[in-house]
Amino acid sequence: MTATASRTSFAAAWFGAARRHARKRPLTVAGLAVSALAVLFLLGQSLVQVAGGAYQQPTLYALWGGFAAAGATAAGALPVLVMRGMPQKLEDTMLGFAAGMMLAASAFSLILPGLEAAKGLVGGDLAAAGVVVLGMALGVLLMLGLEQFTPHEHEVLGPVGPGYERVSRVWLFVFAIVLHNLPEGMAIGVGFSNSDMAVGIPLTTAIAIQDFPEGLAVALAMRSAGFSTRTAVAAGVGSGLVEPVGALLGVGLAGGLAIAYPIGLGLAAGAMLFVVSHEVIPETHRNGHQTPATIGLMGGFALMMVLDTVLG
């Protein structure tokens, strides 16, 4: 079978499986459609602004931030070349630390600036909260829909999503990593979309710091799943490359209409909170290491709070 025929076969198989999947989850489909339309609208009006010569500087900042996070992820994966393994308790503690930083980044660097920006546009506190909550809901709906309809593999649950049986395990892991890292890149892009260094710098710093243990965890997980050391490290290094792409998406989402900025901050926060609750925290608790993982989470949260105070 040729490569073209193989791709066509997979596309047809995925489409059929996705249709059957969608019939069982009409609310998820509706949520994904609403969030996707909102994202496309925000991107469309931002592209018009970019075409007119605006937002070159925020885009440059977002790209630098995305590549910094990608570099931290790659640095985290490289030690697997010489490591034989890591105690599970330490790995869970490090992932808990990463989760704490993501939680704090969502609160201090996304939600609070979003509330402040929205209040300046719509006036009252309740209306401002409504704008940010709307963005958060769009982020959760987007990630929930992507998670349901993208074939990928969880370390514990195994392969999930329509058409996963026609995708190699390497690509299933890659898709899972993309779903995990995309919201982080989007958050960086949204943080810089208003050229506000007080938002973008602490947020990017926090994401880069917590990307190091994530890159290490990804490479270790792939190696423990039976992949070669080189493949595991390559996947860990490559997993960070989605973050500059997400950063471009984020700066596009929030870089047009004034109201798009607080909505974009809320969207990035909602997407990150979804990943933390749906993926990271359950992963740290499945091996009976809840206490060290929780201590790690508190440490990460505290560090991000300090970074936001000092850098912001």
C-alpha positions as CSV (number, residue, x, y, z in Angstrom):
1,M,0.0,0.0,0.0
2,T,1.4,3.4,-0.9
3,A,1.8,6.2,1.6
4,T,-0.9,8.2,0.0
5,A,-3.3,5.3,0.1
6,S,-2.4,4.6,3.7
7,R,-3.1,8.2,4.7
8,T,-6.4,8.1,2.8
9,S,-7.3,4.8,4.5
10,F,-6.6,6.3,7.9
11,A,-8.5,9.5,7.2
12,A,-11.6,7.5,6.1
13,A,-11.3,5.2,9.2
14,W,-10.8,8.1,11.6
15,F,-13.8,9.9,10.0
16,G,-16.1,6.9,10.4
17,A,-14.9,6.3,14.0
18,A,-15.3,9.9,14.8
19,R,-18.9,10.0,13.6
20,R,-19.7,7.0,15.7
21,H,-17.9,8.6,18.6
22,A,-19.8,11.9,18.1
23,R,-23.2,10.2,18.2
24,K,-22.5,9.0,21.7
25,R,-21.3,12.4,22.9
26,P,-23.5,15.1,21.4
27,L,-22.8,17.6,24.2
28,T,-19.1,17.3,23.7
29,V,-19.5,17.8,20.0
30,A,-21.6,20.9,20.5
31,G,-19.0,22.3,23.0
32,L,-16.2,21.7,20.6
33,A,-18.1,23.3,17.7
34,V,-18.8,26.5,19.8
35,S,-15.2,26.8,21.1
36,A,-13.8,26.1,17.6
37,L,-16.0,28.8,16.1
38,A,-15.0,31.3,18.8
39,V,-11.3,30.5,18.2
40,L,-11.6,30.9,14.5
41,F,-13.4,34.2,14.9
42,L,-10.8,35.6,17.3
43,L,-8.0,34.4,15.0
44,G,-9.7,35.8,11.9
45,Q,-10.0,39.3,13.3
46,S,-6.5,39.1,14.7
47,L,-5.1,38.2,11.3
48,V,-6.7,41.2,9.8
49,Q,-4.9,43.4,12.4
50,V,-1.6,41.6,11.7
51,A,-2.0,42.1,7.9
52,G,-2.4,45.8,8.6
53,G,1.1,45.9,10.2
54,A,0.1,45.5,13.9
55,Y,1.4,43.1,16.5
56,Q,4.9,42.3,15.1
57,Q,6.5,43.0,18.5
58,P,4.0,40.9,20.6
59,T,4.5,38.1,18.0
60,L,8.2,38.2,18.4
61,Y,8.0,38.2,22.2
62,A,5.6,35.2,22.0
63,L,7.9,33.3,19.7
64,W,10.9,33.9,22.0
65,G,8.8,32.7,24.9
66,G,7.6,29.6,23.1
67,F,11.1,28.7,22.1
68,A,12.4,29.2,25.7
69,A,9.8,26.8,26.9
70,A,10.6,24.3,24.1
71,G,14.3,24.5,25.1
72,A,13.5,23.8,28.7
73,T,11.4,20.7,27.7
74,A,14.3,19.5,25.5
75,A,16.8,20.0,28.4
76,G,14.6,17.9,30.6
77,A,14.5,15.1,28.1
78,L,18.2,14.9,27.5
79,P,19.3,13.3,30.8
80,V,17.4,10.1,29.8
81,L,20.3,9.4,27.5
82,V,22.5,8.6,30.5
83,M,19.9,7.8,33.2
84,R,18.8,4.2,33.9
85,G,15.7,5.3,35.7
86,M,14.1,7.5,38.3
87,P,12.3,6.6,41.6
88,Q,8.6,6.8,41.0
89,K,8.1,8.9,44.1
90,L,10.6,11.5,42.8
91,E,8.9,11.5,39.4
92,D,5.5,12.0,41.0
93,T,6.9,14.8,43.2
94,M,8.4,16.6,40.2
95,L,5.1,16.3,38.2
96,G,3.3,17.6,41.3
97,F,5.7,20.6,41.3
98,A,4.9,21.2,37.6
99,A,1.2,21.0,38.3
100,G,1.5,23.6,41.2
101,M,3.3,26.0,38.9
102,M,0.6,25.6,36.2
103,L,-2.2,26.2,38.7
104,A,-0.5,29.3,40.1
105,A,0.3,30.6,36.6
106,S,-3.3,30.2,35.6
107,A,-4.4,32.2,38.6
108,F,-1.8,34.9,39.0
109,S,-0.6,35.4,35.4
110,L,-3.8,34.7,33.4
111,I,-7.0,35.0,35.4
112,L,-6.1,38.0,37.6
113,P,-4.7,40.1,34.6
114,G,-7.8,39.0,32.6
115,L,-10.1,40.3,35.3
116,E,-8.3,43.6,35.4
117,A,-8.3,44.0,31.7
118,A,-12.0,43.1,31.4
119,K,-12.9,45.5,34.2
120,G,-11.4,48.3,32.2
121,L,-13.5,47.4,29.2
122,V,-16.9,46.4,30.7
123,G,-16.9,48.3,34.0
124,G,-18.3,46.3,36.8
125,D,-16.7,43.4,38.6
126,L,-19.4,40.9,37.8
127,A,-19.3,41.7,34.1
128,A,-15.5,41.4,34.1
129,A,-15.7,38.0,35.8
130,G,-18.3,36.9,33.3
131,V,-15.9,37.8,30.4
132,V,-13.0,35.8,31.9
133,V,-15.3,32.9,32.8
134,L,-16.5,32.8,29.2
135,G,-12.9,32.5,28.1
136,M,-12.3,29.7,30.6
137,A,-15.3,27.8,29.4
138,L,-14.2,28.1,25.8
139,G,-10.7,26.8,26.8
140,V,-12.2,23.8,28.7
141,L,-14.6,23.0,25.9
142,L,-11.8,23.2,23.3
143,M,-9.5,20.9,25.2
144,L,-12.3,18.4,26.1
145,G,-13.3,18.2,22.5
146,L,-9.7,17.7,21.3
147,E,-9.1,15.1,23.9
148,Q,-12.2,13.2,23.0
149,F,-11.6,13.2,19.2
150,T,-7.8,13.0,18.9
151,P,-6.3,9.5,18.9
152,H,-3.6,9.4,21.7
153,E,-2.3,7.2,24.4
154,H,-2.3,7.5,28.2
155,E,0.3,5.7,30.2
156,V,-2.4,4.1,32.4
157,L,-5.6,4.0,30.3
158,G,-3.8,3.0,27.1
159,P,-4.8,4.1,23.6
160,V,-8.0,6.2,23.4
161,G,-9.8,8.2,20.7
162,P,-11.4,7.3,17.4
163,G,-9.1,5.5,15.0
164,Y,-6.3,4.8,17.5
165,E,-5.9,1.3,16.2
166,R,-4.6,2.5,12.9
167,V,-2.0,4.8,14.4
168,S,1.4,3.6,15.6
169,R,2.1,3.9,19.3
170,V,4.8,6.5,18.8
171,W,2.3,8.8,17.1
172,L,-0.2,8.1,19.9
173,F,2.3,9.3,22.4
174,V,3.2,12.3,20.3
175,F,-0.5,13.3,20.0
176,A,-0.9,13.0,23.8
177,I,2.1,15.3,24.3
178,V,0.8,17.8,21.9
179,L,-2.5,17.9,23.7
180,H,-0.6,18.5,26.9
181,N,1.8,21.2,25.7
182,L,-0.5,23.2,23.4
183,P,-2.2,25.1,26.2
184,E,1.1,26.1,27.7
185,G,2.2,27.6,24.4
186,M,-1.1,29.4,24.0
187,A,-0.7,30.9,27.5
188,I,2.7,32.3,26.6
189,G,1.3,33.9,23.4
190,V,-1.7,35.3,25.2
191,G,0.5,36.7,27.9
192,F,2.6,38.6,25.4
193,S,-0.3,39.6,23.1
194,N,-0.7,43.0,24.9
195,S,3.1,43.6,25.1
196,D,2.8,43.5,28.8
197,M,6.1,42.2,30.2
198,A,4.6,42.1,33.8
199,V,2.3,39.3,32.5
200,G,4.4,37.6,29.8
201,I,7.8,37.3,31.6
202,P,6.7,35.6,34.9
203,L,4.3,33.4,32.9
204,T,7.0,32.3,30.5
205,T,9.5,31.8,33.3
206,A,7.1,29.6,35.2
207,I,6.2,27.5,32.2
208,A,9.8,27.0,31.3
209,I,10.7,25.9,34.8
210,Q,7.9,23.4,35.0
211,D,8.7,22.1,31.5
212,F,12.0,20.7,32.6
213,P,10.4,17.9,34.8
214,E,7.7,17.4,32.2
215,G,10.3,16.8,29.4
216,L,12.0,14.3,31.7
217,A,8.8,12.6,32.6
218,V,7.7,12.3,29.0
219,A,11.0,10.7,27.9
220,L,11.0,8.3,30.9
221,A,7.4,7.3,30.3
222,M,8.1,6.5,26.6
223,R,11.2,4.4,27.6
224,S,9.3,2.5,30.2
225,A,6.6,1.8,27.6
226,G,9.2,-0.1,25.5
227,F,10.6,2.6,23.1
228,S,14.3,2.9,22.6
229,T,16.2,5.5,24.5
230,R,16.8,7.6,21.4
231,T,13.2,7.5,20.4
232,A,12.1,8.5,23.9
233,V,14.6,11.4,24.0
234,A,13.6,12.5,20.5
235,A,10.0,12.5,21.4
236,G,10.7,14.5,24.6
237,V,12.8,17.1,22.8
238,G,10.2,17.3,19.9
239,S,7.3,17.6,22.3
240,G,8.4,21.1,23.2
241,L,8.2,22.3,19.6
242,V,4.4,22.6,19.8
243,E,4.9,25.4,22.3
244,P,6.1,28.1,19.8
245,V,3.2,27.0,17.6
246,G,0.8,27.4,20.5
247,A,2.4,30.8,21.3
248,L,1.6,32.0,17.8
249,L,-2.0,30.7,18.2
250,G,-2.3,32.5,21.6
251,V,-1.0,35.9,20.4
252,G,-3.3,35.6,17.4
253,L,-6.3,34.8,19.6
254,A,-5.9,37.7,22.0
255,G,-4.2,40.3,19.7
256,G,-7.2,41.8,17.9
257,L,-10.3,43.2,19.5
258,A,-9.8,44.7,22.9
259,I,-12.2,42.3,24.5
260,A,-10.3,39.4,22.9
261,Y,-7.4,40.0,25.4
262,P,-9.3,39.1,28.6
263,I,-11.2,36.3,26.8
264,G,-7.9,34.9,25.5
265,L,-6.4,35.0,29.0
266,G,-9.4,33.1,30.3
267,L,-9.2,30.6,27.5
268,A,-5.6,29.8,28.1
269,A,-6.3,29.5,31.9
270,G,-9.2,27.2,31.3
271,A,-7.2,25.0,28.9
272,M,-4.3,24.8,31.4
273,L,-6.6,24.0,34.3
274,F,-8.2,21.3,32.3
275,V,-4.8,19.6,31.6
276,V,-3.7,19.9,35.3
277,S,-7.0,18.4,36.6
278,H,-7.5,15.8,33.8
279,E,-4.0,14.6,33.3
280,V,-1.2,15.8,35.6
281,I,-2.7,15.5,39.1
282,P,-4.3,12.0,38.5
283,E,-0.9,10.8,37.1
284,T,0.9,11.9,40.3
285,H,-1.6,10.1,42.5
286,R,-2.0,6.7,40.8
287,N,1.1,5.2,42.4
288,G,0.3,5.9,46.1
289,H,2.5,8.9,46.4
290,Q,-0.2,11.5,47.0
291,T,1.6,13.2,49.9
292,P,5.0,13.9,48.2
293,A,3.1,14.9,45.0
294,T,0.9,17.3,47.0
295,I,4.0,18.8,48.7
296,G,5.6,19.2,45.3
297,L,2.4,20.9,44.1
298,M,2.5,23.3,47.0
299,G,6.1,24.1,46.4
300,G,5.5,24.8,42.7
301,F,2.5,27.0,43.5
302,A,4.6,29.0,46.1
303,L,7.5,29.4,43.7
304,M,5.2,30.7,41.0
305,M,3.6,33.1,43.4
306,V,7.0,34.5,44.3
307,L,8.0,34.8,40.6
308,D,4.9,36.6,39.8
309,T,5.4,39.0,42.7
310,V,9.1,39.7,41.9
311,L,8.9,39.7,38.1
312,G,5.4,41.1,37.7
